[in-house]
Amino acid sequence: MNKKTLFFATTLAAISVVCFFNLFCNSSIEKTTSSSQNIYLNHHDSVKYVGIETCRSCHNDIYKTFIETGMGQSFNIASKEKTAANFSNHHVVFDKFLNMHYYPFFKHDSMYILEFRMEGKDTVHKRLERVDYIVGSGQHTNSHLMNVNGYLYQLPLTWYAQKGKWDLPPGFENGRNVRFNRAIGFECMSCHNALPGFVENSLNKFNTIPRGIDCERCHGPGEIHVKEKLAGIRVDTSTQIDYTIVNPKKLSWERQIDLCQRCHLQGNAILKNGKTFSDFKPGMKLSDFIDIYMPKYKGHDDEFIMASHAQRLQMSKCFLNKSQTKQSTLHQAKSTVSLTCITCHNPHISVKITGKQIFNNACSNCHNIKTACKEDIKLREQKNDNCVGCHMPKSGTIDIPHVTVTDHWIRIPAKKNEADKIKKFVGIYCINNKNSDDETRSKAYLSYYEKFEGESYSLDSAEYYLSKNTHAKDFLSTQIHYLFLKNEYHKIIELTQNINPLTVNEPWMCYQIGQAFQNLQDASSAENWYKRAVKIAPDNLDFINKLGASQIEQNKLDEGIKTLQLSLQKNPKQSVAFTNLGFAYLKQNNTQKAIDCYNKALTIDPDFEQALLNKAGLYNYLGKPVEAKNMLKKILKRNPQNQQVKALLQSL
C-alpha cells in the first residue's frame, strides 16, 4: 500500500450565512477623540462579561424588544420554538453531485437530519445526526450545527425563509458538499453569537456556547457597569459619558462604523500579530486588531455578498459627503452628524416592525425630497416617495442562494453597457484600513488563495508583498505558509533545517513543516514537528491525525494506535482517523480490527477513497479478489478519472 494514502486534508470554510443585524437610531453623536477612546473602563482584559439576563434586570423594556430582533434571534438550541422552517411536508433535498438525499425532521423535541443514498429501490447508506443548534433569525435563513464533544460542524441542510424551501447550505452547492465536515471556527461563531468559550489553538472546539448575540456585543463587558450601578453610582448620561459601559451613539462615526463592520463586513479577515477575534471591543479601532480584505472586480459593482452592509454603505455618496463634513469638524467640541448605520437602524427594535417611513425620514433629514428627487411625479406617487425602495433596492447576494437583501450602496442605479459588465479581477483591497501594511497584504493574498479558491496570481502577489516585508516578526512563518501553498517542500526544509521544533510556538507553522517532511518521505522528522504542533494545540484533530500517520509510517504501531485512539476519543466521527487506525492494525496482522475500522470509516463517509482503497487491499490480501474489485469499482463510480485505481483494478 502507498504510504501517501495515510494523508487526508480537510477543506475549511466558514459559515456564509450572517443574520440581519439591527442597529439603532441616533440624533446626535458625541465627539470621542483619540485621547478619550481608550478610557472606557470595560476595555480592560480583566473585565468580565455578565450576560444578557443581568442586563435585563435593569433594562427589561429594551430586552423585550431586542430579543425579537435579528441579533436577539441569531443563535439558539435547536427546538420547535426556535426553528422558522416548515416540517409539515416530506421535505427531501437531493444532491445530484454526491447522489445523496437529505431529510430534516423532529422526533419528540429533538431535530435530526438524515442523509441517505439510494441504488434503485435499495437504501445503501444512512447517516443520522441530531441538530444541536440553529443559526439565524429565520428572517433569511436557518442553518444547523452539530456538537461533537465541543467540536462544532455545520450540517448539510439550510432553511431559506424567503423562498420557503429547504436546500443545501451556502457553499455546499454544485459539487462542493462537504456533508458533516465543515468546521465552525471562532471567527464564524464570534459574529453569529455572543462570545463563546473557544479552546485556544483548536480549529473548532468550544467549552461554552451562548444562545444568541447579546447586549455586550455592542456595549462591551458589563461587570464594572453593573457593580457601580448596584453601588448607587450614577452618571447623568444626558450631559456626560458613562465610561463603565460603551454607548455606541456616543462614539465617533469612525468607531461606530468599526463596531458595526466587525460583523457586517464579511471577507478575508487577517488578524494582527498576537490578536484574536475576541480582543476587539466596542469603542476600539477595528484595524488595530483585524484587517478585512475583499476581492475587487471591475464591471461587477452591482454584485455583493450578504454581510457587506458596511462596505456598501461606505461606497455611497451620502456617506462620503457626510464623512468629509465630519472630518473637517473633528476638532470642534461637538461635531455635525455623520451618516452611520445607526442613523437609520435601531438595534433594540426588529427591522420587521420599524417601518419604511422611519428609514425614509432619515433621508429627509438631509434631503428636501420634494425638490431633490427628479423622478417622474407619477412614479413617485405610485411608490409613495419611498427613497429606500429606489435608491437601496433589494437584490440577491452572490454568496447566499434563495435570499434577497437590501443593497446598502445608496445611489441612483445606472444602466450599464454590456462591455462594462465584463468581470475582471483587479486585486484585493482592505476595506477597513486604507493604510494596511505589506505584512497583512501578503497574508491576505495567501488566505484568499487558500480559502477562496484564488488563482496563481494570488500567490504571485503574496510573494511580492512578502519580499517587501522581510524584517517582519513573523516573516518566517508567512514565508513557510507561502512555500507550503506552492508545494515547494524542499525549500521549506532548507529554511528550517537548523531550527529546533521545541523553539517554535506557532502550531500551524509546525504543522506545515511536518507536512513538508512527510511529503518528502521523511516521517521521522515529520513526527518531531507534528509532536510540537500537538503540544501547542492539543485539541486540533488534524494535527493529532497527522502525528498518528507519521508514527504508523515508521512502524511505531503502538504509538500510532494510541495517538489515533486519542483523536477518536475527542471526536469519534472521523473517517480519516478510523482509516489510519485500520492500517495500523493491518500492519499488526490484526485483520478483524482493520476491517472493523474501515467499515466505521465508510459508515461515516461511504465515498472516502482511502478507506475504500485500504479495504480493497485488505480483501486482496485475504484472497478475496471479487470483494477487492467491488471496493475499487465504488471509487471509480465517484471518481472515474482515478488512474491509480484503474491500474489496480486491471492488475486484479
Sequence and secondary structure as in RCSB ss.txt:
>XXXX:A:sequence
MNKKTLFFATTLAAISVVCFFNLFCNSSIEKTTSSSQNIYLNHHDSVKYVGIETCRSCHNDIYKTFIETGMGQSF
NIASKEKTAANFSNHHVVFDKFLNMHYYPFFKHDSMYILEFRMEGKDTVHKRLERVDYIVGSGQHTNSHLMNVNG
YLYQLPLTWYAQKGKWDLPPGFENGRNVRFNRAIGFECMSCHNALPGFVENSLNKFNTIPRGIDCERCHGPGEIH
VKEKLAGIRVDTSTQIDYTIVNPKKLSWERQIDLCQRCHLQGNAILKNGKTFSDFKPGMKLSDFIDIYMPKYKGH
DDEFIMASHAQRLQMSKCFLNKSQTKQSTLHQAKSTVSLTCITCHNPHISVKITGKQIFNNACSNCHNIKTACKE
DIKLREQKNDNCVGCHMPKSGTIDIPHVTVTDHWIRIPAKKNEADKIKKFVGIYCINNKNSDDETRSKAYLSYYE
KFEGESYSLDSAEYYLSKNTHAKDFLSTQIHYLFLKNEYHKIIELTQNINPLTVNEPWMCYQIGQAFQNLQDASS
AENWYKRAVKIAPDNLDFINKLGASQIEQNKLDEGIKTLQLSLQKNPKQSVAFTNLGFAYLKQNNTQKAIDCYNK
ALTIDPDFEQALLNKAGLYNYLGKPVEAKNMLKKILKRNPQNQQVKALLQSL
>XXXX:A:secstr
  GGGG                 B  S      TTTTT  GGGSTT     HHHHHTT HHHHHHHTTSTTTTSE
EE  TTT     SS   EEETTTTEEEEEEEETTEEEEEEEEEETTEEEEEEEEEE EEES SSSEEEEEEEETT
EEEEEEEEEETTTTEEE  TTS TT   TT EE  HHHHHHHSS  EE TT SSBEEE  SS  THHHH   HHH
HHHHHTT    TTTS  TTS  GGGS HHHHHHHHHTTS  SEEEE TT  TTT  TTS GGGTEEEEEEEEET 
TT   TT HHHHHHTSHHHHHHHHHHHHTTTSSS      GGGT BTTS HHHH HHHHHHHHHTT  HHHH  S
 HHHHHHHTT HHHHHS EEE SSSTT EEE    S      GGGG  EEEEEEESS TT  HHHHHHHHHHHHH
HS   HHHHHHHHHHHHT TTSTTHHHHHHHHHHHTT HHHHHHHHTT  GGG   HHHHHHHHHHHHHTT HHH
HHHHHHHHHHH TT HHHHHHHHHHHHHTT HHHHHHHHHHHHHH S  HHHHHHHHHHHHHTT HHHHHHHHHH
HHHH TT HHHHHHHHHHHHHTT HHHHHHHHHHHHHH TT HHHHHHHHH 
